[in-house]
Amino acid sequence: MTFSKARVKVNIDAGSIFTNEENRDTHLKSTDFFDVENHKEIIFESKSIRKVDDKRYKLTGDLLIKGISNEVVLDADFGELIQIHGQ
């Protein structure tokens, strides 16, 4: 199976952060971190995917947080579901 032409775009509601610790969640939503009042979404948009082996891939893309975009490389495992792991 090839994913060479695959593209992924994920829009995450920044206010949906949940760590099971209310004080931490409140702090993460503040201007110190995600500033959810002014930046409603965190967006990841892939640029390329590279096969590592039969089940593992490297997913390269731009991650936009608080209006700042940085290129990131994520590990992705392909099985019954595709699982993406942050670094």
C-alpha positions, 0 to 999 in steps of 0.5 A, a space after each residue: 500500500 502506498 500513501 505517497 500522494 496522501 494528504 492529511 489536514 486536522 483542525 483541533 478545537 484548542 478549547 477541547 484540551 483535556 488532561 483530567 486536571 482542571 487547573 492544568 487545563 485552565 493554564 494550557 488554555 491561557 495566553 501562556 500556552 494555547 490562548 484559546 480565546 484568540 486562537 480557536 484552532 490548532 491546525 496540522 497540514 501534511 506536506 509529505 509522508 515517507 514509508 519507514 517499513 511495512 507499518 511505519 511512516 514519517 508524516 511531515 507537515 506544518 503545525 499552526 499554534 497561536 498563529 505560528 507555523 512550524 514544520 514537524 515530523 510525526 511518527 505514524 503506524 498503519 494497522 487497522 487504524 492509522 495512529 499518529 504519535 507526536 514527538 
